[in-house]
Amino acid sequence: MNVATLGAVCDVVMGQAPPGESYNSSGDGFPLLAGAGDFGTLEPQPKRFTTQPSRMSEVGDILLCVRATVGERNWSDRRYCLGRGVAALRVHTARLDKGYLWHWLASVRSTLEGRARGSTFKQVTREAVESLPLALPPLAEQQRIAAVLGKADAVRRKRRESLGLLDDFLRSEFLEMFGDPVKNEREWGTDLLGNLCSRVTVGFVGPLTDKYQSTGVSMLRSLNVRRGRIQLDELMFVSPEFHASISKSRLLPNDVVSVRTGAPGVTAVIPESLKEANCADLIVMTCGTRIEPQYLCEVLNTRLGDADSIAGSTGAVQTHFNIGSAREVRIPVPPLRLQKRFSDIVRACEKTRSELRGAEESADQLFDSLAQRAFGV
């Protein structure tokens, strides 16, 4: 099989930042891609424009992030101005299939990341990109490989889209049943969160590095809390003895937890499967008899978790969600039967979510197996 360097079979157009005074957000000129922050799932979602473009992509180019988040890819669906964090790969179609290159780039991302240099922001040079060795089977074989991987990748994307649609469905059902909890158009009676919960406390605050161990009691942190769910990736553990010493913040199934800093207000419910756990730097709420955990979770996410910050009673912007703020949040209190009906819907969605995640893992395994066979990664 022939092997060529990437630079021999496509042109690598490295980006260059246009003059700062040419930037605008009103749509004047060409859309500007500064880096991976302007990338979408497959095509860019630029936030700024420039009237003095420097380096440009062409329709059909593969856009490659070469700074900070090295290796992210998008398709150029129109002409874009390339900032210094993005390069465009323009394929020599007589020797290389675009789809084959697209999937191959994913397989060598770690290699490309290893070539990045820089103390503040890692960046790869043109030479580092152009010198990547690429196996070149006959063009027809490249097209066959790209078609097979494309179908497998489409299955993966549909699984992820389905999970996103499930989240959208839950938010829609909540608003249909209860209305906007901020505007409270249904005129439900309200009460302070501190009155609705039998417990409002805070997780352990302080250094924990020397307390972590490979097994033991689960110790949830802010990165484990996503909107409406607990993410158990990167879960840390502490000893049963330390857990017992901070029993005030012990987590029980159906407790509601909110992030205090970073993404303040993002809220989830502790699942039944997490029988013994504690937490660090989270607000912990145990619901009383008048409020359902899943309902409270969605109220807090709607009111607080979608915002970049939380406004206190004075209207001042805060980047820190504390116990005082939590207790003073005013919550609409609809009939308990409606809250319980919403909880039933959440449980049904979680069962579907679990099934979809299993299907997503299977699709990922299939794609990885096919990529291994195609590229030997």
N, C-alpha and C positions, 0 to 999 in steps of 0.2 A: 504494500500500500504506500502511495506517495505521502510524504510529509512536507509541509511548507510552513514558513512563518506566517503569522497573521497579516503582517504588512505586505506580504507578497501577493495576497489574494483579496485584499480590500484596502481602500484608502482610509487612513485614520485622521480625522479632522479634530484636532484638540481645540477646546473652547478658549475664549479670551474675553475677559470682562469688558463690556462697553463702558463709556464714560458715565460716571455716577449721575451727572446732571440730566442724562437722557432717560432715566428710569421714570416710569409712571404706572399707575394702576387703573388708568382710564381707558386702556385699550389702544392707545396711539402707537403706531409702528408695529414691531414684531414681538410676539411673546418671547420672554426671556426664561431660559432654564439655567438656574444657578447651581443646582445639585439635586440630590435624591429627594429633597423636600418638595420639588416640583414634579416628581414622578407620580403617575397613577398606577392602577393595576397593570394596564398594558400600554396606555398612552398618557402623555403628560397632562398635568393639570396646573398650568403656570399661574402665578399670582401677579407677576409684574410684566411690563412691556418696556421696550426701548425704541427710541426714534433714531438711534445711531448704532445699528447692529454691527458686530464685528464678524465672527465666524458663524456660519449658518449650516443648519442641517437641511437635507432634502427629503421629500416624501419617500418613505420606504427605507430610510437609513435606520440602523439600530443605534439607539442612544445608550451610552454607557457611562455610568457615574465613575469618575476617576479620582474623586476627592472625598475624604471622610467616609461615607458609606460606599466603599469601593465595590464595584461589581453589579450594582443594581442596573436593571435594563428596562427600557421602554422602546416602543416603536414610534418613529417620527411620522405622525399622520398629517403633518403640514410642515411648513418651513419654520424653524425656530432659531432664535439667536442663542448661541451656545456660550454660557458663562464658563469660567475656568474650571468648574467642577464637573463638566460634562464633555464627552467626546462623541463624535458621530462616526459610525463604521459604515462605509459605503462599499458594498460588495462588488467584486468583479464577477459578474453573473456567469461568465463563460467557464469559470473554474469552481465557483463556490455557490451553494444554495443558501439563501437568506435564512430559511427556517432551520437548516442544519446548523448554521452559525449561531442562531438564537439559543438553541438548546445546548450547544457545545459551550457557549459562554457561561451558562449556569454550572456546568460540570467543572470548569477551571476557576471558579470564583475564588476559592481558597488560595490557589496559586497566585492569582492576580493580587489578592490582599497581601500575600507574603512579599510582593515586590514593592509595596507602598512604602514611602519614606516621609519623614517629617515629624517634628516634635509636637506641634500643636494640632495640625490636621494632617492625617496620612494622605498621601497623594501618589499616583503612579504617573510616570513620564510616558511620552510617546514611544520611546524606545522600549520601555517595559511592556507596553501593549503590543507593539509591532513584532517583538521578538518571540511572542508566545508560539510554540510549535503546535501545528494543527494537522491531524491525520486527514488525508483527502482521498476517500474512496471515489469511484466514478460518480459523476454528477447524478445519474439516475439512482444510484444507491443512496447518495446524500438525500435526495428528494424522498425516497422511500422511508428512510430513517426519520426525517423531519415529519412526515405524515403520520407515522406510528406514534412518535412522541407527542405530536400536536394533539392527537385524539386523546391520549392518556392525560395530557396536561389539561385539556378541556374538561375532562371528568373531574379532575381535582378542583378546578375553578368553580364548577357547578356545585360541588359539595360545600365549598366555602361560601358561595353566594347563598346557598340554602340556609346556612347558619345565620347569615346576616338578615335574610328575610324573616327568620324566626324571631330575631330580636325586634325587627320592625313590627311584626304582628303583635307581639306582646305590648309594645308601646301604644300601638293603635287601639288594642282592646282596652288598655288602661284608660286612655283618654275617652273612649266611647262609653265606658262604664261610669267614670268619675269626673270627667272634664279636666280642665287645666287646674292643678292644685294651687297654682299661684293666684290665678284670677278667681277661682272658686265660683264659677258661674252657677253651679247647682245650689249654691248657698247652703252647703253642708255646715253643720255646727263645727267649730274648731276648738282646739285646746293646745297647750304647750306640749312639746315632745317630752319634757321632763315630767309632766303629769301623766302622760300616756304610757310611760315605761316604768317598770319596777326597778330598773337599774340603768344608769347612764354613767359610765366610767371611762377610763382611758387605759390603754395597754401600757406595758413597761416602757418608760422613757429613759434612755441612757445608753451607754456603750454596751454592746452585746457580743462583740467579736470573740472574746475569750469564753463566752458561755455556749457557743454553738458547737454541736457535735454531729456525727454522721447518723445517729439514731436517737430515739427517745421520744419526747413529747413534741408534737408539731408546734412551731412558732411562726405564726402568720405575720407578714410585713405588708407594707402598702403595695408592693409589687405583686402580691398575691390576690389583691382585690381588684376585680374588674367590674364594670357596670353590670350588676345583677348576678354575678357569679364569683365563686372562689376559684382561682387558678392555682393549681398545686405544683406547677413547674417551679423549680428553684426553691422548693420548700426547705426551710431550715428546722433544726431540732435542738431542744435543750434537755437537760437531765430532769427526771421526775422530781428531784430534790429542789432544783431551782424553780420548776413549775409550781411546786407546793408553796414556795416562799413568796410568790407573787399571785396568790390565789384570787386577789381582787379582780384581776383581768382574765380569769379563766373563762374560756369560751365554751358555750353549750350549743348543741344543735338548735337551730332556729333563732339564735342571737343575730342581731343586725350589726354590721361593722361598717364604719365610714373612715376613709382616708383623712388624716389630719393635715398633711403637708404634701406639696408636690402637685397632687391632683385632688385638692380638698373637696370633700363631699361625695366622692365616688363611693358607692355603697353596694353591699352584697349581703346575702343571708348565709349563715354557717350551715352547711348541708348535714343531713342526718348521719352520713357516713363518717364525719369527722367527730368521733366520740370524745376524744380528749385532746385539747389544744389550748394554747395561750396566744398572746399577740404582743407586738411591739408598735407603739406609736399609732394606734388606731382608736377611734371612738367606739365603745362597745355599748350596745343597747339591748336590754331584755324587755320584750313587749309585755304590757299588762293585758288585762282581759278585754279592753275596748279596741285593741288594734292588732291587726294581723301582720306578721313579719314581712311577708311578700308585698303587701300593700304599702307598708312603711318604707320598704326598700325602694319601691318605684317612685313614691312621692319624693324621697330625698334625692334620687337620681334625676328626677324631672326638675326639681327646684334647684339643686346644687351641683349635681354631678356632671351636667352638660356645660357648666360654666367654667371659665378659666380661674375664677376667683369667687369668693363669697362676700356679699355685701351684708354688713351688720346692721343693727337698728339705726345707726347714724348715717347709713348709706356709704360709709367708707369702705374701700376695697381692702379685703384681707386675703392673704395667701396662706392662712393658717386657720384651721377649723378646730376650735377648742370646746371643752365641755360646756362652758358658759354659753357659747353660740349655739351648740346643739340643743341644750335644754330650752332655749328661748325660741327655737323654730316653731312656728305655729302650723299645726297640721289639721287639714280638714278631716272630719271623722264621719264617714258615711256609715250606713247600717252594717253591722257585723256580717250579716248574711251576704251582702254584696262583696265585702272584703274576702270572705271565705270562698265565694265563687271565683274571684280573681285568683286566689291561691290554688284552686283546683286547675285553673287554666295554666298557671305557671308550672305546676307539677306535670301536667300532660306535655307541655312544651319541653320540659327538661328531659322527659323520657324520649321524646323525638330527637332532642339535641344529642343525647347519648348515642342513639342509633346512627345519627348523621356523622358524629365524630368517629364512630367505628368504621363507617363507610369511607370517611375522609382518610383515615389511617391506611385502609386497604388500598385506596387510590394512590396514596403517596408511596406505598411499598411497591405497587405495580410500576409506577413511573420510575422510581429509583432503580428497580431491577432492569427495566428497559434501557435506561441511561447507562447503567453499568455495562450492559452488553454492547451498546453502541459506541461508548467512548472509553470503556475500561476504567471508570472512576470508582 
